[in-house]
Amino acid sequence: MARSKKLTTEEAYKRQLARNAEYNRTHKKEAYRNQKKSRAKSFINKDATAEELKELRVLIDERLEEISEN
């Protein structure tokens, strides 16, 4: 049985980028949703002011009510 060649760090990185691109192509909705979720979390954790967080809390509570009614 032939042994598989160990990838260099650069080769592994390029292969992973290709896999990510393929996933994004085949799962467009999920990838887009993940991107939006990541941006929202980043905004909340890094940039939001207290006033903005209070506004977001109101929006989140309204959305939770809407979801629980359905």
Phi and psi in degrees as a GROMACS rama.xvg file:
@    title "Ramachandran Plot"
@    xaxis  label "Phi"
@    yaxis  label "Psi"
@TYPE xy
-76.7541  140.531  ALA-2
-84.6461  141.991  ARG-3
-81.182  145.108  SER-4
-74.7832  135.108  LYS-5
-75.4968  131.27  LYS-6
-77.4225  145.503  LEU-7
-74.5499  167.136  THR-8
-59.2379  -42.301  THR-9
-64.6586  -42.7785  GLU-10
-64.017  -41.7936  GLU-11
-64.2836  -40.5112  ALA-12
-62.9791  -45.0389  TYR-13
-64.4333  -39.6217  LYS-14
-64.8959  -40.9277  ARG-15
-66.0795  -39.1716  GLN-16
-60.5534  -41.0716  LEU-17
-65.2035  -40.2683  ALA-18
-64.3181  -41.7566  ARG-19
-62.1699  -43.9433  ASN-20
-62.6712  -41.1142  ALA-21
-64.123  -43.763  GLU-22
-59.8302  -46.7145  TYR-23
-61.7974  -34.9691  ASN-24
-68.9029  -40.8767  ARG-25
-86.5874  -16.7357  THR-26
-128.72  58.7093  HIS-27
-59.0413  -46.3417  LYS-28
-63.8867  -45.5433  LYS-29
-64.6715  -42.0942  GLU-30
-63.5918  -42.0981  ALA-31
-65.2953  -42.0886  TYR-32
-63.5551  -43.4339  ARG-33
-61.3059  -38.3171  ASN-34
-64.6339  -44.3308  GLN-35
-64.1456  -42.7708  LYS-36
-62.8016  -42.4186  LYS-37
-62.8942  -42.276  SER-38
-63.8129  -41.3946  ARG-39
-63.9499  -45.628  ALA-40
-62.6555  -42.2636  LYS-41
-62.5424  -43.6085  SER-42
-60.2448  -47.6561  PHE-43
-61.7874  -45.4124  ILE-44
-77.1196  -25.6946  ASN-45
-115.543  -34.6275  LYS-46
-119.567  -21.7387  ASP-47
-69.173  140.055  ALA-48
-86.6337  170.025  THR-49
-60.3165  -40.493  ALA-50
-62.7036  -43.6399  GLU-51
-65.4671  -38.3151  GLU-52
-64.9997  -38.329  LEU-53
-64.1008  -41.1079  LYS-54
-63.582  -42.7245  GLU-55
-64.5127  -36.898  LEU-56
-60.0458  -42.7789  ARG-57
-62.2025  -45.4888  VAL-58
-62.4138  -40.9046  LEU-59
-65.5513  -44.2242  ILE-60
-60.9567  -41.9612  ASP-61
-62.3184  -42.9536  GLU-62
-65.9573  -40.3659  ARG-63
-62.4302  -40.4415  LEU-64
-61.9423  -45.4181  GLU-65
-59.2552  -43.8821  GLU-66
-68.142  -41.5286  ILE-67
-69.2601  -23.3554  SER-68
-72.3821  -26.9771  GLU-69
